[in-house]
Amino acid sequence: MEDKRKQNGGHSTKTTKANDLRVKDKQIELIEKLTPLEPKALEKLKEGVNDGDFRFIKLYFEYRWGKAKETKDIQLTVEKNFPEWLNESES
């Protein structure tokens, strides 16, 4: 059987330092662009909270203390459907 890895077009699944640095550079660039807007954003958040707008209050609490963990109530029902011949051996 032929090794198909040779046909992957040279795409690697490994991350490289160069890729990591590019991502970090983009993050830093975005932070630098958004930083001057921080006072305005905080003022709008404050206005929304003071107005009692639930969306702003929720946003504030999620960033201040983290999002609440989602919980799910799961109930399982197990039905035992054994063949008749298996039940007969218990007698």
PDB file of N, CA, C and O in Angstrom:
ATOM      1  N   MET A   1       0.843  -1.174   0.000  1.00  0.00           N
ATOM      2  CA  MET A   1       0.000   0.000   0.000  1.00  0.00           C
ATOM      3  C   MET A   1       0.891   1.241   0.000  1.00  0.00           C
ATOM      4  O   MET A   1       1.890   1.293   0.717  1.00  0.00           O
ATOM      5  N   GLU A   2       0.533   2.217  -0.789  1.00  0.00           N
ATOM      6  CA  GLU A   2       1.329   3.426  -0.958  1.00  0.00           C
ATOM      7  C   GLU A   2       1.109   4.388   0.208  1.00  0.00           C
ATOM      8  O   GLU A   2       0.008   4.489   0.749  1.00  0.00           O
ATOM      9  N   ASP A   3       2.164   5.081   0.578  1.00  0.00           N
ATOM     10  CA  ASP A   3       2.094   6.057   1.649  1.00  0.00           C
ATOM     11  C   ASP A   3       1.418   7.323   1.119  1.00  0.00           C
ATOM     12  O   ASP A   3       1.984   8.017   0.274  1.00  0.00           O
ATOM     13  N   LYS A   4       0.213   7.628   1.608  1.00  0.00           N
ATOM     14  CA  LYS A   4      -0.568   8.771   1.109  1.00  0.00           C
ATOM     15  C   LYS A   4      -0.086  10.107   1.678  1.00  0.00           C
ATOM     16  O   LYS A   4      -0.494  11.160   1.188  1.00  0.00           O
ATOM     17  N   ARG A   5       0.763  10.087   2.689  1.00  0.00           N
ATOM     18  CA  ARG A   5       1.238  11.341   3.269  1.00  0.00           C
ATOM     19  C   ARG A   5       1.997  12.181   2.257  1.00  0.00           C
ATOM     20  O   ARG A   5       2.037  13.406   2.378  1.00  0.00           O
ATOM     21  N   LYS A   6       2.589  11.553   1.278  1.00  0.00           N
ATOM     22  CA  LYS A   6       3.340  12.284   0.261  1.00  0.00           C
ATOM     23  C   LYS A   6       2.409  13.130  -0.600  1.00  0.00           C
ATOM     24  O   LYS A   6       2.856  14.068  -1.260  1.00  0.00           O
ATOM     25  N   GLN A   7       1.112  12.803  -0.598  1.00  0.00           N
ATOM     26  CA  GLN A   7       0.156  13.502  -1.458  1.00  0.00           C
ATOM     27  C   GLN A   7      -0.607  14.607  -0.727  1.00  0.00           C
ATOM     28  O   GLN A   7      -1.597  15.113  -1.257  1.00  0.00           O
ATOM     29  N   ASN A   8      -0.180  14.987   0.457  1.00  0.00           N
ATOM     30  CA  ASN A   8      -0.939  15.982   1.220  1.00  0.00           C
ATOM     31  C   ASN A   8      -0.652  17.424   0.797  1.00  0.00           C
ATOM     32  O   ASN A   8      -1.145  18.359   1.426  1.00  0.00           O
ATOM     33  N   GLY A   9       0.114  17.607  -0.225  1.00  0.00           N
ATOM     34  CA  GLY A   9       0.366  18.954  -0.748  1.00  0.00           C
ATOM     35  C   GLY A   9       1.324  19.771   0.083  1.00  0.00           C
ATOM     36  O   GLY A   9       1.390  20.991  -0.067  1.00  0.00           O
ATOM     37  N   GLY A  10       2.061  19.127   0.949  1.00  0.00           N
ATOM     38  CA  GLY A  10       3.047  19.851   1.751  1.00  0.00           C
ATOM     39  C   GLY A  10       2.453  20.573   2.946  1.00  0.00           C
ATOM     40  O   GLY A  10       3.135  21.367   3.594  1.00  0.00           O
ATOM     41  N   HIS A  11       1.187  20.305   3.244  1.00  0.00           N
ATOM     42  CA  HIS A  11       0.557  20.964   4.393  1.00  0.00           C
ATOM     43  C   HIS A  11       0.933  20.227   5.662  1.00  0.00           C
ATOM     44  O   HIS A  11       0.805  19.006   5.753  1.00  0.00           O
ATOM     45  N   SER A  12       1.392  20.975   6.623  1.00  0.00           N
ATOM     46  CA  SER A  12       1.788  20.380   7.883  1.00  0.00           C
ATOM     47  C   SER A  12       0.747  20.692   8.939  1.00  0.00           C
ATOM     48  O   SER A  12       0.136  21.760   8.926  1.00  0.00           O
ATOM     49  N   THR A  13       0.551  19.768   9.841  1.00  0.00           N
ATOM     50  CA  THR A  13      -0.366  20.019  10.950  1.00  0.00           C
ATOM     51  C   THR A  13       0.373  20.585  12.147  1.00  0.00           C
ATOM     52  O   THR A  13      -0.247  20.950  13.147  1.00  0.00           O
ATOM     53  N   LYS A  14       1.680  20.660  12.054  1.00  0.00           N
ATOM     54  CA  LYS A  14       2.489  21.198  13.140  1.00  0.00           C
ATOM     55  C   LYS A  14       2.432  22.716  13.109  1.00  0.00           C
ATOM     56  O   LYS A  14       2.407  23.325  12.039  1.00  0.00           O
ATOM     57  N   THR A  15       2.411  23.326  14.300  1.00  0.00           N
ATOM     58  CA  THR A  15       2.515  24.773  14.354  1.00  0.00           C
ATOM     59  C   THR A  15       3.994  25.127  14.373  1.00  0.00           C
ATOM     60  O   THR A  15       4.817  24.414  14.948  1.00  0.00           O
ATOM     61  N   THR A  16       4.299  26.204  13.755  1.00  0.00           N
ATOM     62  CA  THR A  16       5.692  26.637  13.725  1.00  0.00           C
ATOM     63  C   THR A  16       5.823  27.921  14.519  1.00  0.00           C
ATOM     64  O   THR A  16       4.838  28.613  14.773  1.00  0.00           O
ATOM     65  N   LYS A  17       7.037  28.229  14.903  1.00  0.00           N
ATOM     66  CA  LYS A  17       7.273  29.473  15.635  1.00  0.00           C
ATOM     67  C   LYS A  17       6.896  30.675  14.786  1.00  0.00           C
ATOM     68  O   LYS A  17       6.387  31.670  15.301  1.00  0.00           O
ATOM     69  N   ALA A  18       7.145  30.584  13.480  1.00  0.00           N
ATOM     70  CA  ALA A  18       6.812  31.692  12.582  1.00  0.00           C
ATOM     71  C   ALA A  18       5.301  31.936  12.575  1.00  0.00           C
ATOM     72  O   ALA A  18       4.858  33.084  12.599  1.00  0.00           O
ATOM     73  N   ASN A  19       4.507  30.851  12.542  1.00  0.00           N
ATOM     74  CA  ASN A  19       3.046  31.004  12.572  1.00  0.00           C
ATOM     75  C   ASN A  19       2.596  31.595  13.899  1.00  0.00           C
ATOM     76  O   ASN A  19       1.743  32.483  13.929  1.00  0.00           O
ATOM     77  N   ASP A  20       3.164  31.108  14.996  1.00  0.00           N
ATOM     78  CA  ASP A  20       2.827  31.625  16.310  1.00  0.00           C
ATOM     79  C   ASP A  20       3.140  33.114  16.413  1.00  0.00           C
ATOM     80  O   ASP A  20       2.359  33.883  16.973  1.00  0.00           O
ATOM     81  N   LEU A  21       4.286  33.517  15.870  1.00  0.00           N
ATOM     82  CA  LEU A  21       4.677  34.929  15.921  1.00  0.00           C
ATOM     83  C   LEU A  21       3.738  35.791  15.083  1.00  0.00           C
ATOM     84  O   LEU A  21       3.401  36.906  15.482  1.00  0.00           O
ATOM     85  N   ARG A  22       3.310  35.281  13.918  1.00  0.00           N
ATOM     86  CA  ARG A  22       2.367  36.042  13.080  1.00  0.00           C
ATOM     87  C   ARG A  22       1.037  36.248  13.798  1.00  0.00           C
ATOM     88  O   ARG A  22       0.453  37.330  13.741  1.00  0.00           O
ATOM     89  N   VAL A  23       0.569  35.215  14.467  1.00  0.00           N
ATOM     90  CA  VAL A  23      -0.691  35.327  15.201  1.00  0.00           C
ATOM     91  C   VAL A  23      -0.534  36.336  16.327  1.00  0.00           C
ATOM     92  O   VAL A  23      -1.405  37.183  16.524  1.00  0.00           O
ATOM     93  N   LYS A  24       0.558  36.259  17.063  1.00  0.00           N
ATOM     94  CA  LYS A  24       0.797  37.204  18.148  1.00  0.00           C
ATOM     95  C   LYS A  24       0.918  38.630  17.619  1.00  0.00           C
ATOM     96  O   LYS A  24       0.406  39.564  18.236  1.00  0.00           O
ATOM     97  N   ASP A  25       1.592  38.805  16.480  1.00  0.00           N
ATOM     98  CA  ASP A  25       1.716  40.134  15.885  1.00  0.00           C
ATOM     99  C   ASP A  25       0.347  40.703  15.543  1.00  0.00           C
ATOM    100  O   ASP A  25       0.091  41.886  15.769  1.00  0.00           O
ATOM    101  N   LYS A  26      -0.534  39.867  14.999  1.00  0.00           N
ATOM    102  CA  LYS A  26      -1.884  40.323  14.655  1.00  0.00           C
ATOM    103  C   LYS A  26      -2.667  40.688  15.910  1.00  0.00           C
ATOM    104  O   LYS A  26      -3.416  41.665  15.914  1.00  0.00           O
ATOM    105  N   GLN A  27      -2.496  39.906  16.980  1.00  0.00           N
ATOM    106  CA  GLN A  27      -3.183  40.198  18.232  1.00  0.00           C
ATOM    107  C   GLN A  27      -2.703  41.528  18.813  1.00  0.00           C
ATOM    108  O   GLN A  27      -3.507  42.348  19.257  1.00  0.00           O
ATOM    109  N   ILE A  28      -1.396  41.730  18.805  1.00  0.00           N
ATOM    110  CA  ILE A  28      -0.830  42.977  19.323  1.00  0.00           C
ATOM    111  C   ILE A  28      -1.307  44.162  18.496  1.00  0.00           C
ATOM    112  O   ILE A  28      -1.640  45.214  19.041  1.00  0.00           O
ATOM    113  N   GLU A  29      -1.338  43.988  17.176  1.00  0.00           N
ATOM    114  CA  GLU A  29      -1.801  45.053  16.287  1.00  0.00           C
ATOM    115  C   GLU A  29      -3.266  45.411  16.591  1.00  0.00           C
ATOM    116  O   GLU A  29      -3.623  46.588  16.627  1.00  0.00           O
ATOM    117  N   LEU A  30      -4.098  44.406  16.808  1.00  0.00           N
ATOM    118  CA  LEU A  30      -5.505  44.649  17.116  1.00  0.00           C
ATOM    119  C   LEU A  30      -5.649  45.346  18.464  1.00  0.00           C
ATOM    120  O   LEU A  30      -6.455  46.266  18.604  1.00  0.00           O
ATOM    121  N   ILE A  31      -4.879  44.915  19.450  1.00  0.00           N
ATOM    122  CA  ILE A  31      -4.921  45.556  20.771  1.00  0.00           C
ATOM    123  C   ILE A  31      -4.519  47.020  20.659  1.00  0.00           C
ATOM    124  O   ILE A  31      -5.139  47.884  21.278  1.00  0.00           O
ATOM    125  N   GLU A  32      -3.490  47.300  19.876  1.00  0.00           N
ATOM    126  CA  GLU A  32      -3.029  48.683  19.705  1.00  0.00           C
ATOM    127  C   GLU A  32      -4.099  49.540  19.027  1.00  0.00           C
ATOM    128  O   GLU A  32      -4.261  50.711  19.368  1.00  0.00           O
ATOM    129  N   LYS A  33      -4.832  48.962  18.068  1.00  0.00           N
ATOM    130  CA  LYS A  33      -5.896  49.706  17.385  1.00  0.00           C
ATOM    131  C   LYS A  33      -7.078  49.976  18.311  1.00  0.00           C
ATOM    132  O   LYS A  33      -7.697  51.038  18.243  1.00  0.00           O
ATOM    133  N   LEU A  34      -7.388  49.012  19.174  1.00  0.00           N
ATOM    134  CA  LEU A  34      -8.573  49.134  20.017  1.00  0.00           C
ATOM    135  C   LEU A  34      -8.331  49.915  21.310  1.00  0.00           C
ATOM    136  O   LEU A  34      -9.280  50.435  21.897  1.00  0.00           O
ATOM    137  N   THR A  35      -7.094  50.004  21.758  1.00  0.00           N
ATOM    138  CA  THR A  35      -6.786  50.659  23.026  1.00  0.00           C
ATOM    139  C   THR A  35      -7.319  52.088  23.116  1.00  0.00           C
ATOM    140  O   THR A  35      -7.847  52.454  24.166  1.00  0.00           O
ATOM    141  N   PRO A  36      -7.209  52.916  22.074  1.00  0.00           N
ATOM    142  CA  PRO A  36      -7.747  54.278  22.184  1.00  0.00           C
ATOM    143  C   PRO A  36      -9.269  54.310  22.386  1.00  0.00           C
ATOM    144  O   PRO A  36      -9.805  55.310  22.864  1.00  0.00           O
ATOM    145  N   LEU A  37      -9.963  53.236  22.029  1.00  0.00           N
ATOM    146  CA  LEU A  37     -11.414  53.197  22.177  1.00  0.00           C
ATOM    147  C   LEU A  37     -11.858  52.742  23.566  1.00  0.00           C
ATOM    148  O   LEU A  37     -13.046  52.790  23.885  1.00  0.00           O
ATOM    149  N   GLU A  38     -10.920  52.306  24.383  1.00  0.00           N
ATOM    150  CA  GLU A  38     -11.265  51.746  25.691  1.00  0.00           C
ATOM    151  C   GLU A  38     -12.068  52.699  26.571  1.00  0.00           C
ATOM    152  O   GLU A  38     -13.075  52.278  27.141  1.00  0.00           O
ATOM    153  N   PRO A  39     -11.669  53.962  26.708  1.00  0.00           N
ATOM    154  CA  PRO A  39     -12.466  54.861  27.563  1.00  0.00           C
ATOM    155  C   PRO A  39     -13.912  55.010  27.071  1.00  0.00           C
ATOM    156  O   PRO A  39     -14.841  55.033  27.878  1.00  0.00           O
ATOM    157  N   LYS A  40     -14.103  55.111  25.756  1.00  0.00           N
ATOM    158  CA  LYS A  40     -15.455  55.233  25.208  1.00  0.00           C
ATOM    159  C   LYS A  40     -16.270  53.969  25.463  1.00  0.00           C
ATOM    160  O   LYS A  40     -17.443  54.040  25.829  1.00  0.00           O
ATOM    161  N   ALA A  41     -15.635  52.809  25.266  1.00  0.00           N
ATOM    162  CA  ALA A  41     -16.328  51.539  25.465  1.00  0.00           C
ATOM    163  C   ALA A  41     -16.744  51.379  26.925  1.00  0.00           C
ATOM    164  O   ALA A  41     -17.861  50.945  27.210  1.00  0.00           O
ATOM    165  N   LEU A  42     -15.858  51.724  27.840  1.00  0.00           N
ATOM    166  CA  LEU A  42     -16.189  51.615  29.256  1.00  0.00           C
ATOM    167  C   LEU A  42     -17.289  52.591  29.648  1.00  0.00           C
ATOM    168  O   LEU A  42     -18.145  52.272  30.473  1.00  0.00           O
ATOM    169  N   GLU A  43     -17.264  53.777  29.057  1.00  0.00           N
ATOM    170  CA  GLU A  43     -18.314  54.766  29.345  1.00  0.00           C
ATOM    171  C   GLU A  43     -19.674  54.258  28.865  1.00  0.00           C
ATOM    172  O   GLU A  43     -20.673  54.405  29.569  1.00  0.00           O
ATOM    173  N   LYS A  44     -19.718  53.665  27.677  1.00  0.00           N
ATOM    174  CA  LYS A  44     -20.975  53.121  27.151  1.00  0.00           C
ATOM    175  C   LYS A  44     -21.459  51.950  28.000  1.00  0.00           C
ATOM    176  O   LYS A  44     -22.657  51.806  28.243  1.00  0.00           O
ATOM    177  N   LEU A  45     -20.528  51.120  28.448  1.00  0.00           N
ATOM    178  CA  LEU A  45     -20.887  50.015  29.332  1.00  0.00           C
ATOM    179  C   LEU A  45     -21.484  50.559  30.627  1.00  0.00           C
ATOM    180  O   LEU A  45     -22.497  50.057  31.114  1.00  0.00           O
ATOM    181  N   LYS A  46     -20.848  51.583  31.176  1.00  0.00           N
ATOM    182  CA  LYS A  46     -21.339  52.210  32.406  1.00  0.00           C
ATOM    183  C   LYS A  46     -22.740  52.786  32.203  1.00  0.00           C
ATOM    184  O   LYS A  46     -23.611  52.627  33.058  1.00  0.00           O
ATOM    185  N   GLU A  47     -22.956  53.456  31.070  1.00  0.00           N
ATOM    186  CA  GLU A  47     -24.275  54.017  30.776  1.00  0.00           C
ATOM    187  C   GLU A  47     -25.333  52.911  30.688  1.00  0.00           C
ATOM    188  O   GLU A  47     -26.430  53.047  31.229  1.00  0.00           O
ATOM    189  N   GLY A  48     -24.993  51.821  30.003  1.00  0.00           N
ATOM    190  CA  GLY A  48     -25.939  50.714  29.862  1.00  0.00           C
ATOM    191  C   GLY A  48     -26.290  50.087  31.201  1.00  0.00           C
ATOM    192  O   GLY A  48     -27.452  49.772  31.457  1.00  0.00           O
ATOM    193  N   VAL A  49     -25.280  49.905  32.061  1.00  0.00           N
ATOM    194  CA  VAL A  49     -25.527  49.334  33.384  1.00  0.00           C
ATOM    195  C   VAL A  49     -26.380  50.298  34.205  1.00  0.00           C
ATOM    196  O   VAL A  49     -27.330  49.877  34.864  1.00  0.00           O
ATOM    197  N   ASN A  50     -26.044  51.597  34.168  1.00  0.00           N
ATOM    198  CA  ASN A  50     -26.809  52.595  34.922  1.00  0.00           C
ATOM    199  C   ASN A  50     -28.253  52.704  34.438  1.00  0.00           C
ATOM    200  O   ASN A  50     -29.150  53.004  35.227  1.00  0.00           O
ATOM    201  N   ASP A  51     -28.483  52.463  33.146  1.00  0.00           N
ATOM    202  CA  ASP A  51     -29.853  52.496  32.599  1.00  0.00           C
ATOM    203  C   ASP A  51     -30.632  51.238  32.950  1.00  0.00           C
ATOM    204  O   ASP A  51     -31.840  51.166  32.722  1.00  0.00           O
ATOM    205  N   GLY A  52     -29.943  50.245  33.505  1.00  0.00           N
ATOM    206  CA  GLY A  52     -30.602  49.000  33.879  1.00  0.00           C
ATOM    207  C   GLY A  52     -30.820  48.058  32.711  1.00  0.00           C
ATOM    208  O   GLY A  52     -31.638  47.142  32.803  1.00  0.00           O
ATOM    209  N   ASP A  53     -30.108  48.263  31.617  1.00  0.00           N
ATOM    210  CA  ASP A  53     -30.234  47.396  30.443  1.00  0.00           C
ATOM    211  C   ASP A  53     -29.590  46.047  30.765  1.00  0.00           C
ATOM    212  O   ASP A  53     -28.388  45.962  31.015  1.00  0.00           O
ATOM    213  N   PHE A  54     -30.410  45.003  30.754  1.00  0.00           N
ATOM    214  CA  PHE A  54     -29.938  43.674  31.144  1.00  0.00           C
ATOM    215  C   PHE A  54     -28.745  43.213  30.326  1.00  0.00           C
ATOM    216  O   PHE A  54     -27.849  42.570  30.871  1.00  0.00           O
ATOM    217  N   ARG A  55     -28.704  43.524  29.020  1.00  0.00           N
ATOM    218  CA  ARG A  55     -27.592  43.081  28.171  1.00  0.00           C
ATOM    219  C   ARG A  55     -26.258  43.615  28.681  1.00  0.00           C
ATOM    220  O   ARG A  55     -25.257  42.898  28.688  1.00  0.00           O
ATOM    221  N   PHE A  56     -26.250  44.870  29.106  1.00  0.00           N
ATOM    222  CA  PHE A  56     -25.015  45.474  29.609  1.00  0.00           C
ATOM    223  C   PHE A  56     -24.640  44.900  30.968  1.00  0.00           C
ATOM    224  O   PHE A  56     -23.464  44.678  31.254  1.00  0.00           O
ATOM    225  N   ILE A  57     -25.645  44.661  31.800  1.00  0.00           N
ATOM    226  CA  ILE A  57     -25.392  44.081  33.125  1.00  0.00           C
ATOM    227  C   ILE A  57     -24.822  42.670  32.966  1.00  0.00           C
ATOM    228  O   ILE A  57     -23.860  42.300  33.640  1.00  0.00           O
ATOM    229  N   LYS A  58     -25.425  41.893  32.072  1.00  0.00           N
ATOM    230  CA  LYS A  58     -24.949  40.526  31.822  1.00  0.00           C
ATOM    231  C   LYS A  58     -23.508  40.548  31.315  1.00  0.00           C
ATOM    232  O   LYS A  58     -22.666  39.776  31.773  1.00  0.00           O
ATOM    233  N   LEU A  59     -23.237  41.442  30.364  1.00  0.00           N
ATOM    234  CA  LEU A  59     -21.894  41.553  29.805  1.00  0.00           C
ATOM    235  C   LEU A  59     -20.885  41.915  30.901  1.00  0.00           C
ATOM    236  O   LEU A  59     -19.796  41.345  30.970  1.00  0.00           O
ATOM    237  N   TYR A  60     -21.264  42.862  31.746  1.00  0.00           N
ATOM    238  CA  TYR A  60     -20.370  43.270  32.832  1.00  0.00           C
ATOM    239  C   TYR A  60     -20.043  42.090  33.736  1.00  0.00           C
ATOM    240  O   TYR A  60     -18.874  41.831  34.022  1.00  0.00           O
ATOM    241  N   PHE A  61     -21.072  41.371  34.188  1.00  0.00           N
ATOM    242  CA  PHE A  61     -20.844  40.255  35.106  1.00  0.00           C
ATOM    243  C   PHE A  61     -20.059  39.124  34.450  1.00  0.00           C
ATOM    244  O   PHE A  61     -19.225  38.500  35.104  1.00  0.00           O
ATOM    245  N   GLU A  62     -20.309  38.847  33.166  1.00  0.00           N
ATOM    246  CA  GLU A  62     -19.582  37.779  32.480  1.00  0.00           C
ATOM    247  C   GLU A  62     -18.099  38.092  32.370  1.00  0.00           C
ATOM    248  O   GLU A  62     -17.265  37.195  32.499  1.00  0.00           O
ATOM    249  N   TYR A  63     -17.762  39.348  32.133  1.00  0.00           N
ATOM    250  CA  TYR A  63     -16.347  39.704  32.048  1.00  0.00           C
ATOM    251  C   TYR A  63     -15.720  39.875  33.422  1.00  0.00           C
ATOM    252  O   TYR A  63     -14.530  39.618  33.601  1.00  0.00           O
ATOM    253  N   ARG A  64     -16.514  40.307  34.389  1.00  0.00           N
ATOM    254  CA  ARG A  64     -15.975  40.536  35.735  1.00  0.00           C
ATOM    255  C   ARG A  64     -15.717  39.224  36.464  1.00  0.00           C
ATOM    256  O   ARG A  64     -14.656  39.041  37.061  1.00  0.00           O
ATOM    257  N   TRP A  65     -16.683  38.310  36.416  1.00  0.00           N
ATOM    258  CA  TRP A  65     -16.564  37.062  37.174  1.00  0.00           C
ATOM    259  C   TRP A  65     -16.589  35.814  36.310  1.00  0.00           C
ATOM    260  O   TRP A  65     -16.526  34.706  36.844  1.00  0.00           O
ATOM    261  N   GLY A  66     -16.677  35.952  35.012  1.00  0.00           N
ATOM    262  CA  GLY A  66     -16.688  34.804  34.114  1.00  0.00           C
ATOM    263  C   GLY A  66     -18.099  34.310  33.850  1.00  0.00           C
ATOM    264  O   GLY A  66     -19.010  34.511  34.654  1.00  0.00           O
ATOM    265  N   LYS A  67     -18.255  33.668  32.720  1.00  0.00           N
ATOM    266  CA  LYS A  67     -19.560  33.118  32.366  1.00  0.00           C
ATOM    267  C   LYS A  67     -19.911  31.973  33.302  1.00  0.00           C
ATOM    268  O   LYS A  67     -19.042  31.225  33.750  1.00  0.00           O
ATOM    269  N   ALA A  68     -21.189  31.853  33.584  1.00  0.00           N
ATOM    270  CA  ALA A  68     -21.649  30.736  34.409  1.00  0.00           C
ATOM    271  C   ALA A  68     -21.468  29.447  33.611  1.00  0.00           C
ATOM    272  O   ALA A  68     -21.661  29.410  32.396  1.00  0.00           O
ATOM    273  N   LYS A  69     -21.101  28.416  34.317  1.00  0.00           N
ATOM    274  CA  LYS A  69     -20.931  27.127  33.651  1.00  0.00           C
ATOM    275  C   LYS A  69     -22.298  26.599  33.241  1.00  0.00           C
ATOM    276  O   LYS A  69     -23.260  26.659  34.007  1.00  0.00           O
ATOM    277  N   GLU A  70     -22.366  26.082  32.022  1.00  0.00           N
ATOM    278  CA  GLU A  70     -23.614  25.518  31.541  1.00  0.00           C
ATOM    279  C   GLU A  70     -23.789  24.135  32.150  1.00  0.00           C
ATOM    280  O   GLU A  70     -22.875  23.311  32.136  1.00  0.00           O
ATOM    281  N   THR A  71     -24.971  23.902  32.681  1.00  0.00           N
ATOM    282  CA  THR A  71     -25.255  22.593  33.246  1.00  0.00           C
ATOM    283  C   THR A  71     -26.384  21.954  32.451  1.00  0.00           C
ATOM    284  O   THR A  71     -27.260  22.637  31.920  1.00  0.00           O
ATOM    285  N   LYS A  72     -26.341  20.652  32.383  1.00  0.00           N
ATOM    286  CA  LYS A  72     -27.380  19.912  31.674  1.00  0.00           C
ATOM    287  C   LYS A  72     -27.859  18.795  32.577  1.00  0.00           C
ATOM    288  O   LYS A  72     -27.059  18.076  33.175  1.00  0.00           O
ATOM    289  N   ASP A  73     -29.160  18.658  32.667  1.00  0.00           N
ATOM    290  CA  ASP A  73     -29.760  17.586  33.442  1.00  0.00           C
ATOM    291  C   ASP A  73     -30.030  16.431  32.486  1.00  0.00           C
ATOM    292  O   ASP A  73     -30.890  16.523  31.610  1.00  0.00           O
ATOM    293  N   ILE A  74     -29.294  15.357  32.661  1.00  0.00           N
ATOM    294  CA  ILE A  74     -29.411  14.217  31.752  1.00  0.00           C
ATOM    295  C   ILE A  74     -29.960  13.030  32.537  1.00  0.00           C
ATOM    296  O   ILE A  74     -29.429  12.657  33.583  1.00  0.00           O
ATOM    297  N   GLN A  75     -31.018  12.454  32.017  1.00  0.00           N
ATOM    298  CA  GLN A  75     -31.596  11.271  32.640  1.00  0.00           C
ATOM    299  C   GLN A  75     -31.526  10.130  31.643  1.00  0.00           C
ATOM    300  O   GLN A  75     -31.873  10.285  30.472  1.00  0.00           O
ATOM    301  N   LEU A  76     -31.077   8.995  32.118  1.00  0.00           N
ATOM    302  CA  LEU A  76     -30.966   7.822  31.267  1.00  0.00           C
ATOM    303  C   LEU A  76     -31.974   6.774  31.724  1.00  0.00           C
ATOM    304  O   LEU A  76     -32.155   6.543  32.920  1.00  0.00           O
ATOM    305  N   THR A  77     -32.608   6.164  30.774  1.00  0.00           N
ATOM    306  CA  THR A  77     -33.507   5.063  31.056  1.00  0.00           C
ATOM    307  C   THR A  77     -32.919   3.826  30.403  1.00  0.00           C
ATOM    308  O   THR A  77     -32.665   3.800  29.198  1.00  0.00           O
ATOM    309  N   VAL A  78     -32.709   2.808  31.210  1.00  0.00           N
ATOM    310  CA  VAL A  78     -32.116   1.576  30.694  1.00  0.00           C
ATOM    311  C   VAL A  78     -33.200   0.506  30.682  1.00  0.00           C
ATOM    312  O   VAL A  78     -33.823   0.219  31.705  1.00  0.00           O
ATOM    313  N   GLU A  79     -33.406  -0.062  29.540  1.00  0.00           N
ATOM    314  CA  GLU A  79     -34.364  -1.153  29.413  1.00  0.00           C
ATOM    315  C   GLU A  79     -33.579  -2.437  29.189  1.00  0.00           C
ATOM    316  O   GLU A  79     -32.688  -2.509  28.342  1.00  0.00           O
ATOM    317  N   LYS A  80     -33.937  -3.442  29.969  1.00  0.00           N
ATOM    318  CA  LYS A  80     -33.262  -4.733  29.837  1.00  0.00           C
ATOM    319  C   LYS A  80     -34.132  -5.638  28.983  1.00  0.00           C
ATOM    320  O   LYS A  80     -35.150  -6.146  29.452  1.00  0.00           O
ATOM    321  N   ASN A  81     -33.754  -5.836  27.784  1.00  0.00           N
ATOM    322  CA  ASN A  81     -34.472  -6.699  26.857  1.00  0.00           C
ATOM    323  C   ASN A  81     -33.593  -7.885  26.504  1.00  0.00           C
ATOM    324  O   ASN A  81     -32.944  -7.919  25.458  1.00  0.00           O
ATOM    325  N   PHE A  82     -33.591  -8.851  27.402  1.00  0.00           N
ATOM    326  CA  PHE A  82     -32.798 -10.042  27.163  1.00  0.00           C
ATOM    327  C   PHE A  82     -33.619 -11.059  26.379  1.00  0.00           C
ATOM    328  O   PHE A  82     -34.844 -11.082  26.494  1.00  0.00           O
ATOM    329  N   PRO A  83     -32.978 -11.877  25.605  1.00  0.00           N
ATOM    330  CA  PRO A  83     -33.713 -12.934  24.907  1.00  0.00           C
ATOM    331  C   PRO A  83     -34.333 -13.905  25.916  1.00  0.00           C
ATOM    332  O   PRO A  83     -33.808 -14.092  27.014  1.00  0.00           O
ATOM    333  N   GLU A  84     -35.443 -14.511  25.534  1.00  0.00           N
ATOM    334  CA  GLU A  84     -36.159 -15.434  26.420  1.00  0.00           C
ATOM    335  C   GLU A  84     -35.272 -16.576  26.903  1.00  0.00           C
ATOM    336  O   GLU A  84     -35.338 -16.949  28.074  1.00  0.00           O
ATOM    337  N   TRP A  85     -34.450 -17.134  26.030  1.00  0.00           N
ATOM    338  CA  TRP A  85     -33.619 -18.276  26.413  1.00  0.00           C
ATOM    339  C   TRP A  85     -32.649 -17.913  27.530  1.00  0.00           C
ATOM    340  O   TRP A  85     -32.247 -18.781  28.306  1.00  0.00           O
ATOM    341  N   LEU A  86     -32.262 -16.615  27.622  1.00  0.00           N
ATOM    342  CA  LEU A  86     -31.365 -16.190  28.687  1.00  0.00           C
ATOM    343  C   LEU A  86     -32.105 -16.113  30.007  1.00  0.00           C
ATOM    344  O   LEU A  86     -31.550 -16.478  31.044  1.00  0.00           O
ATOM    345  N   ASN A  87     -33.329 -15.651  29.995  1.00  0.00           N
ATOM    346  CA  ASN A  87     -34.136 -15.578  31.207  1.00  0.00           C
ATOM    347  C   ASN A  87     -34.464 -16.969  31.748  1.00  0.00           C
ATOM    348  O   ASN A  87     -34.562 -17.136  32.963  1.00  0.00           O
ATOM    349  N   GLU A  88     -34.636 -17.963  30.888  1.00  0.00           N
ATOM    350  CA  GLU A  88     -34.981 -19.320  31.315  1.00  0.00           C
ATOM    351  C   GLU A  88     -33.855 -19.981  32.100  1.00  0.00           C
ATOM    352  O   GLU A  88     -34.121 -20.832  32.949  1.00  0.00           O
ATOM    353  N   SER A  89     -32.625 -19.616  31.844  1.00  0.00           N
ATOM    354  CA  SER A  89     -31.499 -20.257  32.528  1.00  0.00           C
ATOM    355  C   SER A  89     -31.385 -19.826  33.979  1.00  0.00           C
ATOM    356  O   SER A  89     -30.705 -20.486  34.764  1.00  0.00           O
ATOM    357  N   GLU A  90     -32.040 -18.725  34.352  1.00  0.00           N
ATOM    358  CA  GLU A  90     -31.977 -18.251  35.736  1.00  0.00           C
ATOM    359  C   GLU A  90     -32.837 -19.099  36.654  1.00  0.00           C
ATOM    360  O   GLU A  90     -32.600 -19.083  37.862  1.00  0.00           O
ATOM    361  N   SER A  91     -33.829 -19.845  36.154  1.00  0.00           N
ATOM    362  CA  SER A  91     -34.755 -20.611  37.001  1.00  0.00           C
ATOM    363  C   SER A  91     -34.114 -21.821  37.599  1.00  0.00           C
ATOM    364  O   SER A  91     -34.765 -22.564  38.333  1.00  0.00           O
TER     365      SER A  91
END
